[in-house]
Amino acid sequence: MAPMKRPAAFEHHDPIEDSHSLTHLAHRWHVSRRKIRALLKSGKLPFVDLEGQLRVPDPAVKEFERGWQRVNGG
């Protein structure tokens, strides 16, 4: 009997851990939660609703920050 192959590595994906709260982003960017909500409402920053919590996926945060750095010469 041939030996069993090892199972494929399971990549854990937790949508809460892979996203940011509005409060976290407000602190990170030194703006108010109201400003973060305005970005969500305008569609400039995508978000998901996870069990009643508005969260911004990490890739969206990184993309937004890259765009901000280009605009501000960073």
PyMOL Python script that loads the backbone (N, CA, C, O; Angstrom):
from pymol import cmd

cmd.read_pdbstr("""\
ATOM      1  N   MET A   1       0.844  -1.179   0.000  1.00  0.00           N
ATOM      2  CA  MET A   1       0.000   0.000   0.000  1.00  0.00           C
ATOM      3  C   MET A   1       0.891   1.244   0.000  1.00  0.00           C
ATOM      4  O   MET A   1       1.827   1.345   0.793  1.00  0.00           O
ATOM      5  N   ALA A   2       0.597   2.174  -0.881  1.00  0.00           N
ATOM      6  CA  ALA A   2       1.386   3.406  -0.986  1.00  0.00           C
ATOM      7  C   ALA A   2       1.125   4.301   0.221  1.00  0.00           C
ATOM      8  O   ALA A   2       0.014   4.331   0.750  1.00  0.00           O
ATOM      9  N   PRO A   3       2.155   5.030   0.653  1.00  0.00           N
ATOM     10  CA  PRO A   3       1.950   5.934   1.790  1.00  0.00           C
ATOM     11  C   PRO A   3       0.977   7.044   1.415  1.00  0.00           C
ATOM     12  O   PRO A   3       0.899   7.465   0.261  1.00  0.00           O
ATOM     13  N   MET A   4       0.248   7.499   2.407  1.00  0.00           N
ATOM     14  CA  MET A   4      -0.720   8.577   2.180  1.00  0.00           C
ATOM     15  C   MET A   4       0.012   9.896   1.980  1.00  0.00           C
ATOM     16  O   MET A   4       1.032  10.167   2.615  1.00  0.00           O
ATOM     17  N   LYS A   5      -0.524  10.691   1.100  1.00  0.00           N
ATOM     18  CA  LYS A   5       0.032  12.025   0.901  1.00  0.00           C
ATOM     19  C   LYS A   5      -0.395  12.917   2.059  1.00  0.00           C
ATOM     20  O   LYS A   5      -1.429  12.704   2.691  1.00  0.00           O
ATOM     21  N   ARG A   6       0.422  13.906   2.310  1.00  0.00           N
ATOM     22  CA  ARG A   6       0.074  14.868   3.356  1.00  0.00           C
ATOM     23  C   ARG A   6      -1.083  15.723   2.858  1.00  0.00           C
ATOM     24  O   ARG A   6      -1.135  16.061   1.675  1.00  0.00           O
ATOM     25  N   PRO A   7      -2.000  16.074   3.731  1.00  0.00           N
ATOM     26  CA  PRO A   7      -3.102  16.947   3.308  1.00  0.00           C
ATOM     27  C   PRO A   7      -2.576  18.335   2.942  1.00  0.00           C
ATOM     28  O   PRO A   7      -1.560  18.793   3.465  1.00  0.00           O
ATOM     29  N   ALA A   8      -3.276  18.969   2.057  1.00  0.00           N
ATOM     30  CA  ALA A   8      -2.892  20.328   1.668  1.00  0.00           C
ATOM     31  C   ALA A   8      -2.971  21.241   2.879  1.00  0.00           C
ATOM     32  O   ALA A   8      -3.836  21.081   3.740  1.00  0.00           O
ATOM     33  N   ALA A   9      -2.073  22.183   2.932  1.00  0.00           N
ATOM     34  CA  ALA A   9      -2.079  23.140   4.039  1.00  0.00           C
ATOM     35  C   ALA A   9      -3.349  23.970   3.956  1.00  0.00           C
ATOM     36  O   ALA A   9      -3.712  24.467   2.890  1.00  0.00           O
ATOM     37  N   PHE A  10      -4.009  24.113   5.075  1.00  0.00           N
ATOM     38  CA  PHE A  10      -5.236  24.896   5.133  1.00  0.00           C
ATOM     39  C   PHE A  10      -4.875  26.332   5.468  1.00  0.00           C
ATOM     40  O   PHE A  10      -4.296  26.616   6.516  1.00  0.00           O
ATOM     41  N   GLU A  11      -5.222  27.219   4.574  1.00  0.00           N
ATOM     42  CA  GLU A  11      -4.954  28.635   4.821  1.00  0.00           C
ATOM     43  C   GLU A  11      -6.149  29.226   5.543  1.00  0.00           C
ATOM     44  O   GLU A  11      -7.241  29.334   4.985  1.00  0.00           O
ATOM     45  N   HIS A  12      -5.927  29.607   6.789  1.00  0.00           N
ATOM     46  CA  HIS A  12      -6.998  30.171   7.612  1.00  0.00           C
ATOM     47  C   HIS A  12      -7.331  31.575   7.122  1.00  0.00           C
ATOM     48  O   HIS A  12      -6.442  32.411   6.965  1.00  0.00           O
ATOM     49  N   HIS A  13      -8.589  31.824   6.886  1.00  0.00           N
ATOM     50  CA  HIS A  13      -9.034  33.147   6.448  1.00  0.00           C
ATOM     51  C   HIS A  13     -10.165  33.590   7.358  1.00  0.00           C
ATOM     52  O   HIS A  13     -11.275  33.062   7.284  1.00  0.00           O
ATOM     53  N   ASP A  14      -9.884  34.555   8.211  1.00  0.00           N
ATOM     54  CA  ASP A  14     -10.886  35.100   9.114  1.00  0.00           C
ATOM     55  C   ASP A  14     -11.226  36.510   8.651  1.00  0.00           C
ATOM     56  O   ASP A  14     -10.379  37.400   8.732  1.00  0.00           O
ATOM     57  N   PRO A  15     -12.446  36.734   8.168  1.00  0.00           N
ATOM     58  CA  PRO A  15     -12.784  38.052   7.633  1.00  0.00           C
ATOM     59  C   PRO A  15     -12.676  39.172   8.667  1.00  0.00           C
ATOM     60  O   PRO A  15     -12.410  40.319   8.306  1.00  0.00           O
ATOM     61  N   ILE A  16     -12.878  38.857   9.937  1.00  0.00           N
ATOM     62  CA  ILE A  16     -12.742  39.890  10.971  1.00  0.00           C
ATOM     63  C   ILE A  16     -11.271  40.262  11.135  1.00  0.00           C
ATOM     64  O   ILE A  16     -10.928  41.443  11.185  1.00  0.00           O
ATOM     65  N   GLU A  17     -10.405  39.257  11.217  1.00  0.00           N
ATOM     66  CA  GLU A  17      -8.975  39.521  11.391  1.00  0.00           C
ATOM     67  C   GLU A  17      -8.367  40.175  10.154  1.00  0.00           C
ATOM     68  O   GLU A  17      -7.389  40.914  10.263  1.00  0.00           O
ATOM     69  N   ASP A  18      -8.931  39.912   8.991  1.00  0.00           N
ATOM     70  CA  ASP A  18      -8.398  40.439   7.735  1.00  0.00           C
ATOM     71  C   ASP A  18      -9.080  41.741   7.323  1.00  0.00           C
ATOM     72  O   ASP A  18      -9.098  42.103   6.146  1.00  0.00           O
ATOM     73  N   SER A  19      -9.644  42.443   8.320  1.00  0.00           N
ATOM     74  CA  SER A  19     -10.326  43.702   8.039  1.00  0.00           C
ATOM     75  C   SER A  19     -10.115  44.657   9.212  1.00  0.00           C
ATOM     76  O   SER A  19      -9.568  44.281  10.249  1.00  0.00           O
ATOM     77  N   HIS A  20     -10.555  45.885   9.025  1.00  0.00           N
ATOM     78  CA  HIS A  20     -10.330  46.931  10.024  1.00  0.00           C
ATOM     79  C   HIS A  20     -11.654  47.560  10.440  1.00  0.00           C
ATOM     80  O   HIS A  20     -12.548  47.755   9.616  1.00  0.00           O
ATOM     81  N   SER A  21     -11.769  47.873  11.724  1.00  0.00           N
ATOM     82  CA  SER A  21     -12.951  48.579  12.211  1.00  0.00           C
ATOM     83  C   SER A  21     -12.835  50.058  11.845  1.00  0.00           C
ATOM     84  O   SER A  21     -11.749  50.553  11.541  1.00  0.00           O
ATOM     85  N   LEU A  22     -13.966  50.746  11.879  1.00  0.00           N
ATOM     86  CA  LEU A  22     -13.949  52.176  11.584  1.00  0.00           C
ATOM     87  C   LEU A  22     -13.143  52.934  12.636  1.00  0.00           C
ATOM     88  O   LEU A  22     -12.432  53.885  12.313  1.00  0.00           O
ATOM     89  N   THR A  23     -13.256  52.514  13.889  1.00  0.00           N
ATOM     90  CA  THR A  23     -12.497  53.151  14.968  1.00  0.00           C
ATOM     91  C   THR A  23     -11.001  52.990  14.746  1.00  0.00           C
ATOM     92  O   THR A  23     -10.235  53.938  14.918  1.00  0.00           O
ATOM     93  N   HIS A  24     -10.588  51.785  14.365  1.00  0.00           N
ATOM     94  CA  HIS A  24      -9.168  51.542  14.114  1.00  0.00           C
ATOM     95  C   HIS A  24      -8.653  52.448  12.995  1.00  0.00           C
ATOM     96  O   HIS A  24      -7.583  53.045  13.116  1.00  0.00           O
ATOM     97  N   LEU A  25      -9.418  52.547  11.908  1.00  0.00           N
ATOM     98  CA  LEU A  25      -8.979  53.383  10.788  1.00  0.00           C
ATOM     99  C   LEU A  25      -8.945  54.859  11.170  1.00  0.00           C
ATOM    100  O   LEU A  25      -8.048  55.588  10.747  1.00  0.00           O
ATOM    101  N   ALA A  26      -9.913  55.302  11.966  1.00  0.00           N
ATOM    102  CA  ALA A  26      -9.920  56.696  12.412  1.00  0.00           C
ATOM    103  C   ALA A  26      -8.653  57.011  13.200  1.00  0.00           C
ATOM    104  O   ALA A  26      -8.042  58.061  13.002  1.00  0.00           O
ATOM    105  N   HIS A  27      -8.259  56.109  14.087  1.00  0.00           N
ATOM    106  CA  HIS A  27      -7.019  56.300  14.850  1.00  0.00           C
ATOM    107  C   HIS A  27      -5.801  56.225  13.930  1.00  0.00           C
ATOM    108  O   HIS A  27      -4.889  57.047  14.026  1.00  0.00           O
ATOM    109  N   ARG A  28      -5.793  55.248  13.052  1.00  0.00           N
ATOM    110  CA  ARG A  28      -4.649  55.035  12.159  1.00  0.00           C
ATOM    111  C   ARG A  28      -4.398  56.240  11.257  1.00  0.00           C
ATOM    112  O   ARG A  28      -3.253  56.616  11.004  1.00  0.00           O
ATOM    113  N   TRP A  29      -5.494  56.840  10.772  1.00  0.00           N
ATOM    114  CA  TRP A  29      -5.373  57.946   9.827  1.00  0.00           C
ATOM    115  C   TRP A  29      -5.540  59.317  10.484  1.00  0.00           C
ATOM    116  O   TRP A  29      -5.498  60.340   9.801  1.00  0.00           O
ATOM    117  N   HIS A  30      -5.728  59.344  11.798  1.00  0.00           N
ATOM    118  CA  HIS A  30      -5.873  60.603  12.545  1.00  0.00           C
ATOM    119  C   HIS A  30      -7.038  61.437  12.017  1.00  0.00           C
ATOM    120  O   HIS A  30      -6.913  62.640  11.789  1.00  0.00           O
ATOM    121  N   VAL A  31      -8.165  60.768  11.829  1.00  0.00           N
ATOM    122  CA  VAL A  31      -9.394  61.439  11.405  1.00  0.00           C
ATOM    123  C   VAL A  31     -10.531  60.945  12.293  1.00  0.00           C
ATOM    124  O   VAL A  31     -10.351  60.029  13.095  1.00  0.00           O
ATOM    125  N   SER A  32     -11.691  61.551  12.143  1.00  0.00           N
ATOM    126  CA  SER A  32     -12.852  61.136  12.933  1.00  0.00           C
ATOM    127  C   SER A  32     -13.535  59.917  12.301  1.00  0.00           C
ATOM    128  O   SER A  32     -13.350  59.623  11.120  1.00  0.00           O
ATOM    129  N   ARG A  33     -14.321  59.225  13.114  1.00  0.00           N
ATOM    130  CA  ARG A  33     -15.139  58.123  12.582  1.00  0.00           C
ATOM    131  C   ARG A  33     -16.116  58.664  11.545  1.00  0.00           C
ATOM    132  O   ARG A  33     -16.456  57.975  10.583  1.00  0.00           O
ATOM    133  N   ARG A  34     -16.562  59.892  11.746  1.00  0.00           N
ATOM    134  CA  ARG A  34     -17.487  60.509  10.790  1.00  0.00           C
ATOM    135  C   ARG A  34     -16.830  60.613   9.408  1.00  0.00           C
ATOM    136  O   ARG A  34     -17.482  60.382   8.390  1.00  0.00           O
ATOM    137  N   LYS A  35     -15.539  60.961   9.378  1.00  0.00           N
ATOM    138  CA  LYS A  35     -14.801  61.047   8.105  1.00  0.00           C
ATOM    139  C   LYS A  35     -14.709  59.667   7.448  1.00  0.00           C
ATOM    140  O   LYS A  35     -14.869  59.539   6.234  1.00  0.00           O
ATOM    141  N   ILE A  36     -14.450  58.638   8.260  1.00  0.00           N
ATOM    142  CA  ILE A  36     -14.389  57.269   7.721  1.00  0.00           C
ATOM    143  C   ILE A  36     -15.746  56.889   7.134  1.00  0.00           C
ATOM    144  O   ILE A  36     -15.818  56.328   6.041  1.00  0.00           O
ATOM    145  N   ARG A  37     -16.823  57.196   7.863  1.00  0.00           N
ATOM    146  CA  ARG A  37     -18.165  56.889   7.362  1.00  0.00           C
ATOM    147  C   ARG A  37     -18.457  57.629   6.058  1.00  0.00           C
ATOM    148  O   ARG A  37     -19.108  57.085   5.166  1.00  0.00           O
ATOM    149  N   ALA A  38     -17.977  58.864   5.945  1.00  0.00           N
ATOM    150  CA  ALA A  38     -18.172  59.636   4.711  1.00  0.00           C
ATOM    151  C   ALA A  38     -17.452  58.962   3.542  1.00  0.00           C
ATOM    152  O   ALA A  38     -17.972  58.931   2.426  1.00  0.00           O
ATOM    153  N   LEU A  39     -16.263  58.424   3.795  1.00  0.00           N
ATOM    154  CA  LEU A  39     -15.531  57.701   2.745  1.00  0.00           C
ATOM    155  C   LEU A  39     -16.289  56.448   2.316  1.00  0.00           C
ATOM    156  O   LEU A  39     -16.316  56.109   1.133  1.00  0.00           O
ATOM    157  N   LEU A  40     -16.905  55.761   3.280  1.00  0.00           N
ATOM    158  CA  LEU A  40     -17.692  54.569   2.958  1.00  0.00           C
ATOM    159  C   LEU A  40     -18.914  54.959   2.129  1.00  0.00           C
ATOM    160  O   LEU A  40     -19.212  54.338   1.109  1.00  0.00           O
ATOM    161  N   LYS A  41     -19.612  55.994   2.584  1.00  0.00           N
ATOM    162  CA  LYS A  41     -20.841  56.425   1.911  1.00  0.00           C
ATOM    163  C   LYS A  41     -20.574  56.893   0.482  1.00  0.00           C
ATOM    164  O   LYS A  41     -21.380  56.656  -0.418  1.00  0.00           O
ATOM    165  N   SER A  42     -19.428  57.562   0.280  1.00  0.00           N
ATOM    166  CA  SER A  42     -19.098  58.080  -1.051  1.00  0.00           C
ATOM    167  C   SER A  42     -18.613  56.984  -2.000  1.00  0.00           C
ATOM    168  O   SER A  42     -18.511  57.198  -3.207  1.00  0.00           O
ATOM    169  N   GLY A  43     -18.313  55.802  -1.439  1.00  0.00           N
ATOM    170  CA  GLY A  43     -17.817  54.707  -2.262  1.00  0.00           C
ATOM    171  C   GLY A  43     -16.311  54.738  -2.471  1.00  0.00           C
ATOM    172  O   GLY A  43     -15.770  53.902  -3.195  1.00  0.00           O
ATOM    173  N   LYS A  44     -15.629  55.689  -1.846  1.00  0.00           N
ATOM    174  CA  LYS A  44     -14.172  55.784  -1.994  1.00  0.00           C
ATOM    175  C   LYS A  44     -13.446  54.697  -1.212  1.00  0.00           C
ATOM    176  O   LYS A  44     -12.292  54.378  -1.498  1.00  0.00           O
ATOM    177  N   LEU A  45     -14.129  54.137  -0.229  1.00  0.00           N
ATOM    178  CA  LEU A  45     -13.535  53.091   0.591  1.00  0.00           C
ATOM    179  C   LEU A  45     -14.553  51.958   0.710  1.00  0.00           C
ATOM    180  O   LEU A  45     -15.598  52.143   1.333  1.00  0.00           O
ATOM    181  N   PRO A  46     -14.272  50.794   0.130  1.00  0.00           N
ATOM    182  CA  PRO A  46     -15.222  49.681   0.197  1.00  0.00           C
ATOM    183  C   PRO A  46     -15.290  49.099   1.604  1.00  0.00           C
ATOM    184  O   PRO A  46     -14.335  49.188   2.376  1.00  0.00           O
ATOM    185  N   PHE A  47     -16.428  48.508   1.920  1.00  0.00           N
ATOM    186  CA  PHE A  47     -16.605  47.915   3.239  1.00  0.00           C
ATOM    187  C   PHE A  47     -17.499  46.696   3.143  1.00  0.00           C
ATOM    188  O   PHE A  47     -18.160  46.464   2.131  1.00  0.00           O
ATOM    189  N   VAL A  48     -17.506  45.927   4.211  1.00  0.00           N
ATOM    190  CA  VAL A  48     -18.415  44.791   4.339  1.00  0.00           C
ATOM    191  C   VAL A  48     -19.111  44.907   5.685  1.00  0.00           C
ATOM    192  O   VAL A  48     -18.577  45.493   6.627  1.00  0.00           O
ATOM    193  N   ASP A  49     -20.295  44.349   5.762  1.00  0.00           N
ATOM    194  CA  ASP A  49     -21.042  44.304   7.014  1.00  0.00           C
ATOM    195  C   ASP A  49     -20.942  42.878   7.534  1.00  0.00           C
ATOM    196  O   ASP A  49     -21.542  41.963   6.970  1.00  0.00           O
ATOM    197  N   LEU A  50     -20.188  42.691   8.602  1.00  0.00           N
ATOM    198  CA  LEU A  50     -20.004  41.369   9.195  1.00  0.00           C
ATOM    199  C   LEU A  50     -20.722  41.318  10.528  1.00  0.00           C
ATOM    200  O   LEU A  50     -20.270  41.891  11.519  1.00  0.00           O
ATOM    201  N   GLU A  51     -21.833  40.630  10.535  1.00  0.00           N
ATOM    202  CA  GLU A  51     -22.620  40.462  11.756  1.00  0.00           C
ATOM    203  C   GLU A  51     -22.932  41.803  12.410  1.00  0.00           C
ATOM    204  O   GLU A  51     -22.837  41.937  13.630  1.00  0.00           O
ATOM    205  N   GLY A  52     -23.303  42.792  11.605  1.00  0.00           N
ATOM    206  CA  GLY A  52     -23.671  44.100  12.120  1.00  0.00           C
ATOM    207  C   GLY A  52     -22.517  45.063  12.319  1.00  0.00           C
ATOM    208  O   GLY A  52     -22.733  46.209  12.712  1.00  0.00           O
ATOM    209  N   GLN A  53     -21.301  44.622  12.057  1.00  0.00           N
ATOM    210  CA  GLN A  53     -20.126  45.491  12.176  1.00  0.00           C
ATOM    211  C   GLN A  53     -19.667  45.904  10.785  1.00  0.00           C
ATOM    212  O   GLN A  53     -19.494  45.059   9.906  1.00  0.00           O
ATOM    213  N   LEU A  54     -19.472  47.191  10.587  1.00  0.00           N
ATOM    214  CA  LEU A  54     -18.902  47.650   9.327  1.00  0.00           C
ATOM    215  C   LEU A  54     -17.398  47.459   9.411  1.00  0.00           C
ATOM    216  O   LEU A  54     -16.755  47.935  10.347  1.00  0.00           O
ATOM    217  N   ARG A  55     -16.842  46.763   8.436  1.00  0.00           N
ATOM    218  CA  ARG A  55     -15.404  46.472   8.410  1.00  0.00           C
ATOM    219  C   ARG A  55     -14.861  46.818   7.032  1.00  0.00           C
ATOM    220  O   ARG A  55     -15.558  46.687   6.026  1.00  0.00           O
ATOM    221  N   VAL A  56     -13.615  47.260   7.000  1.00  0.00           N
ATOM    222  CA  VAL A  56     -12.951  47.574   5.734  1.00  0.00           C
ATOM    223  C   VAL A  56     -11.878  46.519   5.509  1.00  0.00           C
ATOM    224  O   VAL A  56     -10.965  46.389   6.325  1.00  0.00           O
ATOM    225  N   PRO A  57     -11.969  45.760   4.416  1.00  0.00           N
ATOM    226  CA  PRO A  57     -10.980  44.710   4.146  1.00  0.00           C
ATOM    227  C   PRO A  57      -9.564  45.284   4.039  1.00  0.00           C
ATOM    228  O   PRO A  57      -9.362  46.383   3.522  1.00  0.00           O
ATOM    229  N   ASP A  58      -8.599  44.523   4.535  1.00  0.00           N
ATOM    230  CA  ASP A  58      -7.204  44.962   4.538  1.00  0.00           C
ATOM    231  C   ASP A  58      -6.704  45.362   3.148  1.00  0.00           C
ATOM    232  O   ASP A  58      -6.043  46.395   3.031  1.00  0.00           O
ATOM    233  N   PRO A  59      -6.987  44.593   2.087  1.00  0.00           N
ATOM    234  CA  PRO A  59      -6.508  45.018   0.760  1.00  0.00           C
ATOM    235  C   PRO A  59      -7.055  46.391   0.348  1.00  0.00           C
ATOM    236  O   PRO A  59      -6.359  47.159  -0.317  1.00  0.00           O
ATOM    237  N   ALA A  60      -8.289  46.700   0.737  1.00  0.00           N
ATOM    238  CA  ALA A  60      -8.874  48.005   0.408  1.00  0.00           C
ATOM    239  C   ALA A  60      -8.156  49.123   1.158  1.00  0.00           C
ATOM    240  O   ALA A  60      -7.939  50.203   0.609  1.00  0.00           O
ATOM    241  N   VAL A  61      -7.786  48.862   2.416  1.00  0.00           N
ATOM    242  CA  VAL A  61      -7.050  49.854   3.209  1.00  0.00           C
ATOM    243  C   VAL A  61      -5.695  50.127   2.569  1.00  0.00           C
ATOM    244  O   VAL A  61      -5.294  51.281   2.417  1.00  0.00           O
ATOM    245  N   LYS A  62      -4.992  49.065   2.194  1.00  0.00           N
ATOM    246  CA  LYS A  62      -3.667  49.227   1.588  1.00  0.00           C
ATOM    247  C   LYS A  62      -3.754  49.993   0.268  1.00  0.00           C
ATOM    248  O   LYS A  62      -2.925  50.862  -0.002  1.00  0.00           O
ATOM    249  N   GLU A  63      -4.751  49.674  -0.549  1.00  0.00           N
ATOM    250  CA  GLU A  63      -4.929  50.365  -1.829  1.00  0.00           C
ATOM    251  C   GLU A  63      -5.252  51.842  -1.598  1.00  0.00           C
ATOM    252  O   GLU A  63      -4.716  52.709  -2.288  1.00  0.00           O
ATOM    253  N   PHE A  64      -6.115  52.126  -0.642  1.00  0.00           N
ATOM    254  CA  PHE A  64      -6.469  53.512  -0.331  1.00  0.00           C
ATOM    255  C   PHE A  64      -5.237  54.286   0.134  1.00  0.00           C
ATOM    256  O   PHE A  64      -5.021  55.424  -0.281  1.00  0.00           O
ATOM    257  N   GLU A  65      -4.438  53.672   0.990  1.00  0.00           N
ATOM    258  CA  GLU A  65      -3.227  54.328   1.493  1.00  0.00           C
ATOM    259  C   GLU A  65      -2.208  54.555   0.377  1.00  0.00           C
ATOM    260  O   GLU A  65      -1.535  55.585   0.356  1.00  0.00           O
ATOM    261  N   ARG A  66      -2.089  53.603  -0.549  1.00  0.00           N
ATOM    262  CA  ARG A  66      -1.177  53.796  -1.687  1.00  0.00           C
ATOM    263  C   ARG A  66      -1.619  54.997  -2.526  1.00  0.00           C
ATOM    264  O   ARG A  66      -0.794  55.809  -2.945  1.00  0.00           O
ATOM    265  N   GLY A  67      -2.916  55.100  -2.763  1.00  0.00           N
ATOM    266  CA  GLY A  67      -3.444  56.234  -3.519  1.00  0.00           C
ATOM    267  C   GLY A  67      -3.221  57.546  -2.795  1.00  0.00           C
ATOM    268  O   GLY A  67      -2.916  58.562  -3.421  1.00  0.00           O
ATOM    269  N   TRP A  68      -3.370  57.530  -1.489  1.00  0.00           N
ATOM    270  CA  TRP A  68      -3.176  58.728  -0.687  1.00  0.00           C
ATOM    271  C   TRP A  68      -1.710  59.166  -0.752  1.00  0.00           C
ATOM    272  O   TRP A  68      -1.417  60.357  -0.847  1.00  0.00           O
ATOM    273  N   GLN A  69      -0.800  58.203  -0.700  1.00  0.00           N
ATOM    274  CA  GLN A  69       0.627  58.525  -0.766  1.00  0.00           C
ATOM    275  C   GLN A  69       0.992  59.125  -2.118  1.00  0.00           C
ATOM    276  O   GLN A  69       1.809  60.043  -2.190  1.00  0.00           O
ATOM    277  N   ARG A  70       0.388  58.611  -3.191  1.00  0.00           N
ATOM    278  CA  ARG A  70       0.669  59.166  -4.525  1.00  0.00           C
ATOM    279  C   ARG A  70       0.203  60.620  -4.606  1.00  0.00           C
ATOM    280  O   ARG A  70       0.904  61.476  -5.145  1.00  0.00           O
ATOM    281  N   VAL A  71      -0.983  60.887  -4.068  1.00  0.00           N
ATOM    282  CA  VAL A  71      -1.547  62.237  -4.117  1.00  0.00           C
ATOM    283  C   VAL A  71      -0.729  63.199  -3.262  1.00  0.00           C
ATOM    284  O   VAL A  71      -0.520  64.351  -3.642  1.00  0.00           O
ATOM    285  N   ASN A  72      -0.266  62.721  -2.102  1.00  0.00           N
ATOM    286  CA  ASN A  72       0.453  63.578  -1.159  1.00  0.00           C
ATOM    287  C   ASN A  72       1.965  63.509  -1.317  1.00  0.00           C
ATOM    288  O   ASN A  72       2.697  64.024  -0.472  1.00  0.00           O
ATOM    289  N   GLY A  73       2.436  62.889  -2.369  1.00  0.00           N
ATOM    290  CA  GLY A  73       3.870  62.862  -2.648  1.00  0.00           C
ATOM    291  C   GLY A  73       4.684  61.994  -1.719  1.00  0.00           C
ATOM    292  O   GLY A  73       5.874  62.241  -1.521  1.00  0.00           O
ATOM    293  N   GLY A  74       4.048  60.957  -1.131  1.00  0.00           N
ATOM    294  CA  GLY A  74       4.739  60.103  -0.179  1.00  0.00           C
ATOM    295  C   GLY A  74       5.396  58.969  -0.764  1.00  0.00           C
ATOM    296  O   GLY A  74       6.013  58.178  -0.051  1.00  0.00           O
TER     297      GLY A  74
END
""", "prot")
cmd.dss("prot")
cmd.show_as("cartoon", "prot")
cmd.util.cbc("prot")
cmd.orient("prot")
